[in-house]
Amino acid sequence: MIETLGEAYDAGWRIHARCAQGKLKGMKSIPECLERDELDLKTLMWTRGEMFPLERLESRLKCPCCWSRRVAVWFERTANVRRARMVARP
């Protein structure tokens, strides 16, 4: 079972996110934000660390268009891709 960013990277997963703000802000009707993108897993590992749990990722993101913290994340497994990371040795 894959639970961390490092494990997802090693397995060759892709991570996608979209804004989940919706059409209402309180009682006001607003234009729906349709922002979506693929997240760079390598950059996430640089900023969050390879042991960062995937289940907490959604709560740490913000839409770059409307700045909403309501973001949906989904994971895509790629067929039979395994990445080997280089480990620096002293």
Biopython code that builds the backbone (N, CA, C, O; Angstrom):
import numpy as np
from Bio.PDB.StructureBuilder import StructureBuilder

atoms = [
    (1, "MET", "N", (0.837, -1.183, 0.000)),
    (1, "MET", "CA", (0.000, 0.000, 0.000)),
    (1, "MET", "C", (0.891, 1.259, 0.000)),
    (1, "MET", "O", (1.826, 1.370, 0.793)),
    (2, "ILE", "N", (0.590, 2.174, -0.879)),
    (2, "ILE", "CA", (1.388, 3.401, -1.017)),
    (2, "ILE", "C", (0.766, 4.508, -0.177)),
    (2, "ILE", "O", (-0.397, 4.864, -0.367)),
    (3, "GLU", "N", (1.553, 5.055, 0.762)),
    (3, "GLU", "CA", (1.017, 6.030, 1.699)),
    (3, "GLU", "C", (1.778, 7.359, 1.727)),
    (3, "GLU", "O", (1.277, 8.333, 2.289)),
    (4, "THR", "N", (2.977, 7.422, 1.132)),
    (4, "THR", "CA", (3.773, 8.646, 1.199)),
    (4, "THR", "C", (4.130, 9.144, -0.202)),
    (4, "THR", "O", (3.998, 8.420, -1.189)),
    (5, "LEU", "N", (4.586, 10.401, -0.264)),
    (5, "LEU", "CA", (5.010, 10.974, -1.539)),
    (5, "LEU", "C", (6.167, 10.183, -2.149)),
    (5, "LEU", "O", (6.191, 9.954, -3.358)),
    (6, "GLY", "N", (7.114, 9.770, -1.329)),
    (6, "GLY", "CA", (8.263, 9.008, -1.807)),
    (6, "GLY", "C", (7.848, 7.685, -2.419)),
    (6, "GLY", "O", (8.367, 7.291, -3.464)),
    (7, "GLU", "N", (6.916, 6.996, -1.778)),
    (7, "GLU", "CA", (6.432, 5.723, -2.305)),
    (7, "GLU", "C", (5.670, 5.924, -3.608)),
    (7, "GLU", "O", (5.792, 5.118, -4.530)),
    (8, "ALA", "N", (4.888, 6.994, -3.690)),
    (8, "ALA", "CA", (4.140, 7.295, -4.915)),
    (8, "ALA", "C", (5.103, 7.621, -6.051)),
    (8, "ALA", "O", (4.877, 7.214, -7.191)),
    (9, "TYR", "N", (6.170, 8.347, -5.752)),
    (9, "TYR", "CA", (7.175, 8.678, -6.761)),
    (9, "TYR", "C", (7.870, 7.415, -7.264)),
    (9, "TYR", "O", (8.036, 7.224, -8.469)),
    (10, "ASP", "N", (8.270, 6.564, -6.335)),
    (10, "ASP", "CA", (8.944, 5.323, -6.701)),
    (10, "ASP", "C", (8.055, 4.428, -7.563)),
    (10, "ASP", "O", (8.547, 3.724, -8.445)),
    (11, "ALA", "N", (6.754, 4.456, -7.308)),
    (11, "ALA", "CA", (5.810, 3.616, -8.055)),
    (11, "ALA", "C", (5.428, 4.242, -9.402)),
    (11, "ALA", "O", (4.750, 3.609, -10.211)),
    (12, "GLY", "N", (5.864, 5.483, -9.638)),
    (12, "GLY", "CA", (5.564, 6.130, -10.915)),
    (12, "GLY", "C", (4.173, 6.730, -10.988)),
    (12, "GLY", "O", (3.633, 6.919, -12.078)),
    (13, "TRP", "N", (3.585, 7.032, -9.832)),
    (13, "TRP", "CA", (2.249, 7.621, -9.809)),
    (13, "TRP", "C", (2.277, 9.051, -10.327)),
    (13, "TRP", "O", (3.315, 9.713, -10.309)),
    (14, "ARG", "N", (1.121, 9.518, -10.789)),
    (14, "ARG", "CA", (0.916, 10.922, -11.162)),
    (14, "ARG", "C", (-0.170, 11.471, -10.238)),
    (14, "ARG", "O", (-1.118, 10.765, -9.894)),
    (15, "ILE", "N", (-0.023, 12.740, -9.838)),
    (15, "ILE", "CA", (-0.985, 13.370, -8.927)),
    (15, "ILE", "C", (-1.633, 14.551, -9.633)),
    (15, "ILE", "O", (-0.949, 15.394, -10.214)),
    (16, "HIS", "N", (-2.955, 14.602, -9.578)),
    (16, "HIS", "CA", (-3.726, 15.672, -10.202)),
    (16, "HIS", "C", (-4.529, 16.400, -9.131)),
    (16, "HIS", "O", (-4.913, 15.807, -8.122)),
    (17, "ALA", "N", (-4.780, 17.686, -9.355)),
    (17, "ALA", "CA", (-5.586, 18.477, -8.425)),
    (17, "ALA", "C", (-6.519, 19.388, -9.208)),
    (17, "ALA", "O", (-6.210, 19.807, -10.323)),
    (18, "ARG", "N", (-7.667, 19.688, -8.603)),
    (18, "ARG", "CA", (-8.602, 20.645, -9.192)),
    (18, "ARG", "C", (-9.225, 21.462, -8.080)),
    (18, "ARG", "O", (-9.318, 21.027, -6.933)),
    (19, "CYS", "N", (-9.651, 22.662, -8.453)),
    (19, "CYS", "CA", (-10.329, 23.529, -7.494)),
    (19, "CYS", "C", (-11.719, 22.973, -7.241)),
    (19, "CYS", "O", (-12.406, 22.571, -8.179)),
    (20, "ALA", "N", (-12.135, 22.946, -5.998)),
    (20, "ALA", "CA", (-13.455, 22.428, -5.630)),
    (20, "ALA", "C", (-14.302, 23.520, -4.979)),
    (20, "ALA", "O", (-15.196, 23.224, -4.186)),
    (21, "GLN", "N", (-14.023, 24.778, -5.311)),
    (21, "GLN", "CA", (-14.717, 25.910, -4.689)),
    (21, "GLN", "C", (-16.219, 25.881, -4.947)),
    (21, "GLN", "O", (-17.000, 26.145, -4.033)),
    (22, "GLY", "N", (-16.636, 25.569, -6.161)),
    (22, "GLY", "CA", (-18.065, 25.550, -6.460)),
    (22, "GLY", "C", (-18.569, 26.900, -6.942)),
    (22, "GLY", "O", (-17.780, 27.792, -7.254)),
    (23, "LYS", "N", (-19.888, 27.045, -7.001)),
    (23, "LYS", "CA", (-20.501, 28.254, -7.559)),
    (23, "LYS", "C", (-21.033, 29.211, -6.503)),
    (23, "LYS", "O", (-21.521, 30.292, -6.833)),
    (24, "LEU", "N", (-20.942, 28.823, -5.237)),
    (24, "LEU", "CA", (-21.451, 29.687, -4.167)),
    (24, "LEU", "C", (-20.358, 30.004, -3.162)),
    (24, "LEU", "O", (-19.532, 29.155, -2.827)),
    (25, "LYS", "N", (-20.370, 31.246, -2.686)),
    (25, "LYS", "CA", (-19.498, 31.659, -1.596)),
    (25, "LYS", "C", (-20.414, 32.279, -0.567)),
    (25, "LYS", "O", (-20.808, 33.440, -0.679)),
    (26, "GLY", "N", (-20.747, 31.490, 0.435)),
    (26, "GLY", "CA", (-21.776, 31.914, 1.379)),
    (26, "GLY", "C", (-23.109, 31.881, 0.670)),
    (26, "GLY", "O", (-23.503, 30.837, 0.151)),
    (27, "MET", "N", (-23.820, 33.008, 0.632)),
    (27, "MET", "CA", (-25.104, 33.095, -0.057)),
    (27, "MET", "C", (-24.975, 33.736, -1.435)),
    (27, "MET", "O", (-25.967, 33.883, -2.149)),
    (28, "LYS", "N", (-23.745, 34.121, -1.811)),
    (28, "LYS", "CA", (-23.532, 34.786, -3.097)),
    (28, "LYS", "C", (-23.172, 33.784, -4.181)),
    (28, "LYS", "O", (-22.462, 32.809, -3.933)),
    (29, "SER", "N", (-23.663, 34.032, -5.364)),
    (29, "SER", "CA", (-23.315, 33.230, -6.526)),
    (29, "SER", "C", (-22.058, 33.823, -7.163)),
    (29, "SER", "O", (-21.993, 35.021, -7.441)),
    (30, "ILE", "N", (-21.067, 32.970, -7.388)),
    (30, "ILE", "CA", (-19.812, 33.413, -7.991)),
    (30, "ILE", "C", (-19.502, 32.519, -9.187)),
    (30, "ILE", "O", (-20.033, 31.413, -9.284)),
    (31, "PRO", "N", (-18.648, 32.986, -10.101)),
    (31, "PRO", "CA", (-18.253, 32.124, -11.216)),
    (31, "PRO", "C", (-17.484, 30.906, -10.690)),
    (31, "PRO", "O", (-16.646, 31.034, -9.798)),
    (32, "GLU", "N", (-17.768, 29.758, -11.233)),
    (32, "GLU", "CA", (-17.099, 28.536, -10.803)),
    (32, "GLU", "C", (-15.649, 28.532, -11.300)),
    (32, "GLU", "O", (-15.388, 28.846, -12.461)),
    (33, "CYS", "N", (-14.722, 28.183, -10.433)),
    (33, "CYS", "CA", (-13.315, 28.087, -10.802)),
    (33, "CYS", "C", (-13.083, 26.700, -11.398)),
    (33, "CYS", "O", (-13.386, 25.687, -10.767)),
    (34, "LEU", "N", (-12.551, 26.660, -12.600)),
    (34, "LEU", "CA", (-12.334, 25.400, -13.301)),
    (34, "LEU", "C", (-10.858, 25.008, -13.366)),
    (34, "LEU", "O", (-10.466, 24.186, -14.194)),
    (35, "GLU", "N", (-10.057, 25.589, -12.507)),
    (35, "GLU", "CA", (-8.615, 25.337, -12.516)),
    (35, "GLU", "C", (-8.318, 23.883, -12.163)),
    (35, "GLU", "O", (-8.850, 23.352, -11.188)),
    (36, "ARG", "N", (-7.469, 23.247, -12.959)),
    (36, "ARG", "CA", (-7.001, 21.888, -12.681)),
    (36, "ARG", "C", (-5.634, 21.714, -13.303)),
    (36, "ARG", "O", (-5.303, 22.363, -14.294)),
    (37, "ASP", "N", (-4.832, 20.825, -12.711)),
    (37, "ASP", "CA", (-3.479, 20.649, -13.209)),
    (37, "ASP", "C", (-2.890, 19.364, -12.637)),
    (37, "ASP", "O", (-3.392, 18.812, -11.658)),
    (38, "GLU", "N", (-1.816, 18.906, -13.268)),
    (38, "GLU", "CA", (-1.043, 17.798, -12.725)),
    (38, "GLU", "C", (0.020, 18.387, -11.816)),
    (38, "GLU", "O", (0.693, 19.350, -12.184)),
    (39, "LEU", "N", (0.175, 17.815, -10.637)),
    (39, "LEU", "CA", (1.175, 18.301, -9.692)),
    (39, "LEU", "C", (2.501, 17.601, -9.950)),
    (39, "LEU", "O", (2.529, 16.419, -10.292)),
    (40, "ASP", "N", (3.594, 18.328, -9.786)),
    (40, "ASP", "CA", (4.917, 17.754, -9.990)),
    (40, "ASP", "C", (5.342, 17.032, -8.714)),
    (40, "ASP", "O", (5.610, 17.660, -7.689)),
    (41, "LEU", "N", (5.399, 15.729, -8.792)),
    (41, "LEU", "CA", (5.691, 14.912, -7.625)),
    (41, "LEU", "C", (7.096, 15.160, -7.075)),
    (41, "LEU", "O", (7.313, 15.116, -5.864)),
    (42, "LYS", "N", (8.035, 15.416, -7.964)),
    (42, "LYS", "CA", (9.403, 15.668, -7.518)),
    (42, "LYS", "C", (9.483, 16.975, -6.716)),
    (42, "LYS", "O", (10.177, 17.037, -5.701)),
    (43, "THR", "N", (8.777, 18.013, -7.168)),
    (43, "THR", "CA", (8.760, 19.278, -6.436)),
    (43, "THR", "C", (8.055, 19.110, -5.091)),
    (43, "THR", "O", (8.490, 19.682, -4.091)),
    (44, "LEU", "N", (6.984, 18.340, -5.055)),
    (44, "LEU", "CA", (6.307, 18.082, -3.784)),
    (44, "LEU", "C", (7.240, 17.381, -2.805)),
    (44, "LEU", "O", (7.215, 17.671, -1.609)),
    (45, "MET", "N", (8.060, 16.466, -3.300)),
    (45, "MET", "CA", (9.010, 15.793, -2.415)),
    (45, "MET", "C", (10.066, 16.771, -1.893)),
    (45, "MET", "O", (10.492, 16.661, -0.744)),
    (46, "TRP", "N", (10.495, 17.730, -2.730)),
    (46, "TRP", "CA", (11.453, 18.744, -2.292)),
    (46, "TRP", "C", (10.857, 19.630, -1.207)),
    (46, "TRP", "O", (11.543, 19.980, -0.246)),
    (47, "THR", "N", (9.587, 19.995, -1.351)),
    (47, "THR", "CA", (8.987, 20.957, -0.421)),
    (47, "THR", "C", (8.349, 20.307, 0.803)),
    (47, "THR", "O", (8.346, 20.903, 1.881)),
    (48, "ARG", "N", (7.818, 19.120, 0.661)),
    (48, "ARG", "CA", (7.117, 18.458, 1.766)),
    (48, "ARG", "C", (7.908, 17.315, 2.393)),
    (48, "ARG", "O", (7.671, 16.955, 3.546)),
    (49, "GLY", "N", (8.835, 16.750, 1.648)),
    (49, "GLY", "CA", (9.612, 15.609, 2.143)),
    (49, "GLY", "C", (9.025, 14.305, 1.629)),
    (49, "GLY", "O", (7.823, 14.197, 1.391)),
    (50, "GLU", "N", (9.897, 13.321, 1.463)),
    (50, "GLU", "CA", (9.440, 12.053, 0.884)),
    (50, "GLU", "C", (8.535, 11.253, 1.814)),
    (50, "GLU", "O", (7.815, 10.366, 1.357)),
    (51, "MET", "N", (8.559, 11.550, 3.103)),
    (51, "MET", "CA", (7.714, 10.820, 4.061)),
    (51, "MET", "C", (6.360, 11.500, 4.292)),
    (51, "MET", "O", (5.595, 11.066, 5.154)),
    (52, "PHE", "N", (6.054, 12.564, 3.531)),
    (52, "PHE", "CA", (4.783, 13.276, 3.704)),
    (52, "PHE", "C", (3.632, 12.351, 3.314)),
    (52, "PHE", "O", (3.660, 11.772, 2.228)),
    (53, "PRO", "N", (2.615, 12.194, 4.174)),
    (53, "PRO", "CA", (1.498, 11.291, 3.873)),
    (53, "PRO", "C", (0.584, 11.835, 2.775)),
    (53, "PRO", "O", (0.227, 13.013, 2.780)),
    (54, "LEU", "N", (0.214, 10.977, 1.847)),
    (54, "LEU", "CA", (-0.671, 11.365, 0.755)),
    (54, "LEU", "C", (-2.036, 11.829, 1.261)),
    (54, "LEU", "O", (-2.661, 12.690, 0.641)),
    (55, "GLU", "N", (-2.500, 11.277, 2.365)),
    (55, "GLU", "CA", (-3.820, 11.636, 2.881)),
    (55, "GLU", "C", (-3.890, 13.080, 3.378)),
    (55, "GLU", "O", (-4.986, 13.630, 3.492)),
    (56, "ARG", "N", (-2.750, 13.710, 3.678)),
    (56, "ARG", "CA", (-2.727, 15.100, 4.150)),
    (56, "ARG", "C", (-2.476, 16.112, 3.037)),
    (56, "ARG", "O", (-2.534, 17.318, 3.277)),
    (57, "LEU", "N", (-2.199, 15.637, 1.824)),
    (57, "LEU", "CA", (-1.829, 16.525, 0.732)),
    (57, "LEU", "C", (-2.940, 17.511, 0.381)),
    (57, "LEU", "O", (-2.676, 18.694, 0.166)),
    (58, "GLU", "N", (-4.171, 17.031, 0.322)),
    (58, "GLU", "CA", (-5.317, 17.874, -0.045)),
    (58, "GLU", "C", (-5.437, 19.096, 0.870)),
    (58, "GLU", "O", (-5.755, 20.191, 0.408)),
    (59, "SER", "N", (-5.184, 18.908, 2.152)),
    (59, "SER", "CA", (-5.340, 19.998, 3.117)),
    (59, "SER", "C", (-4.208, 21.022, 3.044)),
    (59, "SER", "O", (-4.313, 22.090, 3.647)),
    (60, "ARG", "N", (-3.146, 20.726, 2.329)),
    (60, "ARG", "CA", (-2.007, 21.627, 2.239)),
    (60, "ARG", "C", (-1.961, 22.431, 0.939)),
    (60, "ARG", "O", (-1.023, 23.200, 0.728)),
    (61, "LEU", "N", (-2.955, 22.265, 0.067)),
    (61, "LEU", "CA", (-2.947, 22.928, -1.229)),
    (61, "LEU", "C", (-3.929, 24.095, -1.272)),
    (61, "LEU", "O", (-4.888, 24.158, -0.502)),
    (62, "LYS", "N", (-3.660, 25.016, -2.198)),
    (62, "LYS", "CA", (-4.524, 26.181, -2.406)),
    (62, "LYS", "C", (-4.598, 26.425, -3.913)),
    (62, "LYS", "O", (-3.583, 26.335, -4.604)),
    (63, "CYS", "N", (-5.787, 26.733, -4.424)),
    (63, "CYS", "CA", (-5.968, 27.000, -5.848)),
    (63, "CYS", "C", (-5.187, 28.264, -6.231)),
    (63, "CYS", "O", (-5.346, 29.298, -5.583)),
    (64, "PRO", "N", (-4.341, 28.197, -7.280)),
    (64, "PRO", "CA", (-3.568, 29.374, -7.671)),
    (64, "PRO", "C", (-4.401, 30.432, -8.391)),
    (64, "PRO", "O", (-3.931, 31.550, -8.602)),
    (65, "CYS", "N", (-5.626, 30.092, -8.768)),
    (65, "CYS", "CA", (-6.488, 31.039, -9.487)),
    (65, "CYS", "C", (-7.358, 31.866, -8.530)),
    (65, "CYS", "O", (-7.355, 33.097, -8.576)),
    (66, "CYS", "N", (-8.098, 31.171, -7.670)),
    (66, "CYS", "CA", (-9.053, 31.871, -6.797)),
    (66, "CYS", "C", (-8.639, 31.835, -5.317)),
    (66, "CYS", "O", (-9.327, 32.406, -4.472)),
    (67, "TRP", "N", (-7.534, 31.175, -5.005)),
    (67, "TRP", "CA", (-6.978, 31.074, -3.661)),
    (67, "TRP", "C", (-7.833, 30.283, -2.687)),
    (67, "TRP", "O", (-7.653, 30.390, -1.475)),
    (68, "SER", "N", (-8.757, 29.495, -3.201)),
    (68, "SER", "CA", (-9.596, 28.657, -2.344)),
    (68, "SER", "C", (-8.773, 27.499, -1.783)),
    (68, "SER", "O", (-7.901, 26.954, -2.460)),
    (69, "ARG", "N", (-9.062, 27.140, -0.553)),
    (69, "ARG", "CA", (-8.415, 25.975, 0.058)),
    (69, "ARG", "C", (-9.204, 24.693, -0.208)),
    (69, "ARG", "O", (-8.781, 23.606, 0.185)),
    (70, "ARG", "N", (-10.341, 24.824, -0.870)),
    (70, "ARG", "CA", (-11.139, 23.643, -1.229)),
    (70, "ARG", "C", (-10.567, 23.061, -2.527)),
    (70, "ARG", "O", (-10.860, 23.536, -3.624)),
    (71, "VAL", "N", (-9.750, 22.032, -2.369)),
    (71, "VAL", "CA", (-9.055, 21.414, -3.498)),
    (71, "VAL", "C", (-9.288, 19.913, -3.454)),
    (71, "VAL", "O", (-9.230, 19.301, -2.387)),
    (72, "ALA", "N", (-9.553, 19.317, -4.616)),
    (72, "ALA", "CA", (-9.709, 17.866, -4.726)),
    (72, "ALA", "C", (-8.455, 17.296, -5.380)),
    (72, "ALA", "O", (-7.947, 17.855, -6.353)),
    (73, "VAL", "N", (-7.962, 16.194, -4.850)),
    (73, "VAL", "CA", (-6.756, 15.550, -5.355)),
    (73, "VAL", "C", (-7.085, 14.120, -5.736)),
    (73, "VAL", "O", (-7.827, 13.440, -5.028)),
    (74, "TRP", "N", (-6.529, 13.654, -6.867)),
    (74, "TRP", "CA", (-6.666, 12.241, -7.217)),
    (74, "TRP", "C", (-5.343, 11.734, -7.771)),
    (74, "TRP", "O", (-4.516, 12.500, -8.265)),
    (75, "PHE", "N", (-5.169, 10.438, -7.675)),
    (75, "PHE", "CA", (-3.908, 9.799, -8.035)),
    (75, "PHE", "C", (-4.132, 8.882, -9.231)),
    (75, "PHE", "O", (-5.163, 8.219, -9.345)),
    (76, "GLU", "N", (-3.143, 8.863, -10.118)),
    (76, "GLU", "CA", (-3.212, 8.020, -11.307)),
    (76, "GLU", "C", (-2.007, 7.088, -11.296)),
    (76, "GLU", "O", (-0.859, 7.528, -11.235)),
    (77, "ARG", "N", (-2.291, 5.817, -11.356)),
    (77, "ARG", "CA", (-1.205, 4.840, -11.425)),
    (77, "ARG", "C", (-0.831, 4.639, -12.883)),
    (77, "ARG", "O", (-1.702, 4.413, -13.723)),
    (78, "THR", "N", (0.437, 4.717, -13.183)),
    (78, "THR", "CA", (0.885, 4.451, -14.541)),
    (78, "THR", "C", (1.290, 2.992, -14.628)),
    (78, "THR", "O", (1.776, 2.422, -13.651)),
    (79, "ALA", "N", (1.096, 2.393, -15.773)),
    (79, "ALA", "CA", (1.303, 0.958, -15.939)),
    (79, "ALA", "C", (2.771, 0.574, -15.823)),
    (79, "ALA", "O", (3.604, 1.011, -16.617)),
    (80, "ASN", "N", (3.074, -0.239, -14.838)),
    (80, "ASN", "CA", (4.390, -0.867, -14.672)),
    (80, "ASN", "C", (5.579, 0.085, -14.733)),
    (80, "ASN", "O", (6.608, -0.248, -15.321)),
    (81, "VAL", "N", (5.449, 1.256, -14.136)),
    (81, "VAL", "CA", (6.569, 2.200, -14.079)),
    (81, "VAL", "C", (7.142, 2.145, -12.670)),
    (81, "VAL", "O", (6.425, 2.347, -11.690)),
    (82, "ARG", "N", (8.424, 1.874, -12.580)),
    (82, "ARG", "CA", (9.113, 1.895, -11.285)),
    (82, "ARG", "C", (10.308, 2.821, -11.425)),
    (82, "ARG", "O", (11.093, 2.685, -12.364)),
    (83, "ARG", "N", (10.454, 3.754, -10.508)),
    (83, "ARG", "CA", (11.590, 4.661, -10.540)),
    (83, "ARG", "C", (12.557, 4.279, -9.433)),
    (83, "ARG", "O", (12.151, 3.963, -8.314)),
    (84, "ALA", "N", (13.800, 4.312, -9.750)),
    (84, "ALA", "CA", (14.822, 4.066, -8.745)),
    (84, "ALA", "C", (15.491, 5.395, -8.421)),
    (84, "ALA", "O", (16.013, 6.072, -9.308)),
    (85, "ARG", "N", (15.471, 5.757, -7.158)),
    (85, "ARG", "CA", (16.104, 7.010, -6.736)),
    (85, "ARG", "C", (17.550, 6.763, -6.369)),
    (85, "ARG", "O", (17.908, 5.725, -5.811)),
    (86, "MET", "N", (18.367, 7.744, -6.696)),
    (86, "MET", "CA", (19.775, 7.662, -6.315)),
    (86, "MET", "C", (19.914, 8.112, -4.867)),
    (86, "MET", "O", (19.353, 9.135, -4.473)),
    (87, "VAL", "N", (20.646, 7.363, -4.090)),
    (87, "VAL", "CA", (20.871, 7.709, -2.690)),
    (87, "VAL", "C", (22.322, 8.136, -2.538)),
    (87, "VAL", "O", (23.238, 7.388, -2.880)),
    (88, "ALA", "N", (22.524, 9.339, -2.023)),
    (88, "ALA", "CA", (23.887, 9.843, -1.814)),
    (88, "ALA", "C", (24.517, 9.119, -0.633)),
    (88, "ALA", "O", (23.917, 8.990, 0.434)),
    (89, "ARG", "N", (25.716, 8.658, -0.844)),
    (89, "ARG", "CA", (26.433, 7.971, 0.230)),
    (89, "ARG", "C", (27.668, 8.776, 0.598)),
    (89, "ARG", "O", (28.352, 9.309, -0.275)),
    (90, "PRO", "N", (27.952, 8.863, 1.892)),
    (90, "PRO", "CA", (29.117, 9.645, 2.338)),
    (90, "PRO", "C", (30.429, 9.048, 1.920)),
    (90, "PRO", "O", (31.485, 9.601, 2.227)),
]
sb = StructureBuilder()
sb.init_structure("model")
sb.init_model(0)
sb.init_chain("A")
sb.init_seg("    ")
for serial, (resi, resn, name, xyz) in enumerate(atoms, 1):
    if name == "N":
        sb.init_residue(resn, " ", resi, " ")
    sb.init_atom(name, np.array(xyz, "f"), 0.0, 1.0, " ", f" {name:<3s}", serial, name[0])
structure = sb.get_structure()
